[in-house]
């Protein structure tokens, strides 16, 4: 029973390049959440998705960031034209179908993005 | 606006003693509160939660207390063990699925 999988674990991009972060939820989970942790800070909510739907993207920066959770395949967080300030740890969490209570969010190990 | 605050960045306790981690919140719409534990280079792991209709929840060595009037919650770990050394995050939600996290408190348990 594999947990939430994220890849890559580490990603280095030069300024201006694109970053693609992948998240495979736990088996049977249909809700995915993305959080970002900047150095010395707590996790900040970015977006909440269900299959083929964005439910809440109130934490997503207005430009350069997008997220999807297609019918088949992993959820993707895409950052276009990365800047140094995008360097952070990006965590994905998943939860089962139905109303998501906080204790049912299971986190992946994170992707550490470094922009040089 | 920091809706969930952990004002102590770090805490050090002796093995066997009690660890008390504190958390304050401002949004009265929050109805569920959680504590997560995080080791370096890993994702947060759920520890314990409490609904706003309760004032205490206990699970083994971990107890969470909620004081709604003060908008304050705390996590008690008794007895503390060296393996408890980690960063502890308090989080809150208003049943939207979205978790709002505090900044974290680094707990060090000395043998």
Interface residues (C-beta under 8 A of the other chain):
Chain A: X4 X31 X33 X35 X40 X41 X42 X43 X44 X45 X48 X55 X56 X58 X59 X91 X93 X95 X99 X100 X101 X102 X103 X105 X106 X107 X108 X109 X110 X112
Chain B: X4 X6 X32 X33 X34 X36 X41 X42 X43 X44 X45 X46 X49 X89 X91 X92 X93 X95 X96 X97 X98 X99 X100 X101 X102 X103 X104
